[in-house]
Amino acid sequence: MPYRRRLLIPKNTSKESPEFIDVKMTKCIINQVEVSFPVGCYGLAGIQIWRGLHQLWPANTGEWFAYDDITIVFGVDYFLDEQPYILRVFGYNEDDTFPHNPVVRFVISKIIAVRKLTEPVSLIPQIWEMI
């Protein structure tokens, strides 16, 4: 199940005061992340993805995805299993003429609850019957 969000970043938006959107999700495992930069960004617009106070992607702290006419696709196994189920996408735009609107997509799978065994299991009766 994919989540898709477009971030409109006005011209002259600095890294120090970026625009952001919150991506509200559900309890899940994020399997894939895609970041698309349309034609015309020329590396002047950049994206970071955070959860709370921690930068998730790019993995190297302080760096940004910033490209032109490309979609970055990478696989992850990120468990979004504690509330709030929100990722924050930050964006800057050093272009002094045009706004830019990169797209971020998350492909997820739901977490399936596993029932815990509460009583010990004894195989002695089954083995005894086989003898």
RODO-2510 file (C-alpha; in nm, 4 decimals, decimal comma):
residues 131
     n   res          X          Y          Z
     1     m     0,0000     0,0000     0,0000
     2     p     0,1691     0,3281    -0,1048
     3     y     0,1491     0,6666     0,0666
     4     r     0,2211     0,9619    -0,1617
     5     r     0,2768     1,3262    -0,0714
     6     r     0,3859     1,6265    -0,2742
     7     l     0,5746     1,9058    -0,0980
     8     l     0,5343     2,2500    -0,2536
     9     i     0,8488     2,4457    -0,1698
    10     p     0,8324     2,8206    -0,2427
    11     k     1,1262     2,9938    -0,4082
    12     n     1,4021     3,1167    -0,1740
    13     t     1,3253     2,8644     0,1026
    14     s     1,6440     2,8113     0,3013
    15     k     1,7801     2,4943     0,4615
    16     e     1,7717     2,6789     0,7936
    17     s     1,3968     2,7440     0,7645
    18     p     1,2602     2,4651     0,5424
    19     e     0,9014     2,3919     0,4465
    20     f     0,7591     2,0656     0,5782
    21     i     0,4644     1,8315     0,5612
    22     d     0,3645     1,5561     0,7986
    23     v     0,2860     1,2184     0,6468
    24     k     0,0318     1,0516     0,8731
    25     m     0,0467     0,6774     0,8339
    26     t    -0,0655     0,3677     1,0178
    27     k     0,1240     0,1093     1,2196
    28     c     0,3333    -0,0535     0,9476
    29     i     0,6661    -0,1575     0,8061
    30     i     0,8013     0,0829     0,5450
    31     n     0,9427    -0,1392     0,2699
    32     q     1,0420     0,1187     0,0104
    33     v     1,0981     0,4935    -0,0130
    34     e     1,0816     0,6927    -0,3371
    35     v     1,1746     1,0583    -0,3792
    36     s     1,0970     1,2166    -0,7173
    37     f     1,2436     1,5430    -0,8379
    38     p     1,0691     1,6839    -1,1468
    39     v     1,2501     1,8401    -1,4409
    40     g     1,3682     2,1893    -1,3537
    41     c     1,4820     2,1384    -0,9935
    42     y     1,8475     2,1409    -1,1087
    43     g     1,9610     2,0290    -0,7636
    44     l     1,8307     2,3539    -0,6132
    45     a     1,5540     2,1829    -0,4125
    46     g     1,6272     1,9230    -0,1477
    47     i     1,4400     1,6774     0,0753
    48     q     1,5028     1,5166     0,4146
    49     i     1,2749     1,2662     0,5922
    50     w     1,2558     1,2642     0,9707
    51     r     1,0779     1,0815     1,2485
    52     g     1,0551     1,2919     1,5608
    53     l     1,3979     1,4400     1,6295
    54     h     1,5861     1,1899     1,4125
    55     q     1,6747     1,2207     1,0457
    56     l     1,5992     0,8906     0,8717
    57     w     1,6856     0,9592     0,5072
    58     p     1,9352     1,0385     0,3727
    59     a     2,1007     0,8283     0,6400
    60     n     2,3995     1,0607     0,6753
    61     t     2,2907     1,3380     0,9114
    62     g     2,2728     1,6866     0,7675
    63     e     2,2656     1,5733     0,4034
    64     w     1,9762     1,6241     0,1611
    65     f     1,8426     1,4490    -0,1474
    66     a     1,8733     1,7171    -0,4183
    67     y     1,8526     1,6219    -0,7870
    68     d     1,6856     1,7012    -1,1181
    69     d     1,4548     1,4816    -1,3252
    70     i     1,5155     1,1655    -1,1241
    71     t     1,3374     0,9311    -0,8877
    72     i     1,5451     0,7835    -0,6079
    73     v     1,4143     0,4411    -0,5007
    74     f     1,5546     0,2429    -0,2114
    75     g     1,4400    -0,0507    -0,0061
    76     v     1,4172    -0,0337     0,3714
    77     d     1,2662    -0,2341     0,6548
    78     y     1,1673     0,0471     0,8867
    79     f     0,9197    -0,0452     1,1599
    80     l     0,6749     0,2363     1,2269
    81     d     0,5299     0,0544     1,5254
    82     e     0,4978     0,3222     1,7944
    83     q     0,2665     0,6207     1,7919
    84     p     0,2645     0,8755     1,6520
    85     y     0,2793     0,7093     1,3089
    86     i     0,4055     1,0268     1,1448
    87     l     0,7055     1,1054     0,9271
    88     r     0,8007     1,4660     0,8563
    89     v     0,9329     1,5613     0,5124
    90     f     1,1446     1,8778     0,5054
    91     g     1,2312     2,0670     0,1900
    92     y     1,4386     2,3653     0,0866
    93     n     1,4529     2,5522    -0,2442
    94     e     1,7476     2,7756    -0,3357
    95     d     1,5880     2,8697    -0,6701
    96     d     1,5185     3,2439    -0,6723
    97     t     1,2668     3,2225    -0,9568
    98     f     1,0482     2,9116    -0,9308
    99     p     0,8819     2,7018    -0,6609
   100     h     0,9452     2,3276    -0,6779
   101     n     0,7332     2,0312    -0,5762
   102     p     0,9141     1,7019    -0,5201
   103     v     0,7070     1,3905    -0,4476
   104     v     0,7738     1,1402    -0,1711
   105     r     0,6211     0,7900    -0,1716
   106     f     0,6303     0,5195     0,0933
   107     v     0,5424     0,1587     0,0130
   108     i     0,4298    -0,0165     0,3292
   109     s     0,3030    -0,3456     0,4607
   110     k     0,0853    -0,3775     0,7666
   111     i     0,2217    -0,5316     1,0819
   112     i     0,0378    -0,8534     1,1578
   113     a    -0,0166    -0,9198     1,5257
   114     v     0,1234    -1,2481     1,6515
   115     r    -0,0505    -1,4115     1,9442
   116     k     0,1825    -1,4944     2,2285
   117     l     0,1684    -1,8391     2,3835
   118     t     0,0651    -1,7939     2,7456
   119     e     0,0837    -2,1540     2,8674
   120     p     0,3687    -2,3995     2,8304
   121     v     0,3189    -2,6677     2,5707
   122     s     0,3927    -3,0234     2,6643
   123     l     0,4641    -3,2765     2,3921
   124     i     0,4889    -3,5701     2,6338
   125     p     0,1216    -3,6790     2,5901
   126     q     0,1536    -3,6780     2,2078
   127     i     0,4823    -3,8672     2,2158
   128     w     0,3452    -4,1187     2,4656
   129     e     0,0504    -4,1934     2,2369
   130     m     0,2881    -4,2633     1,9481
   131     i     0,4750    -4,5324     2,1459
***
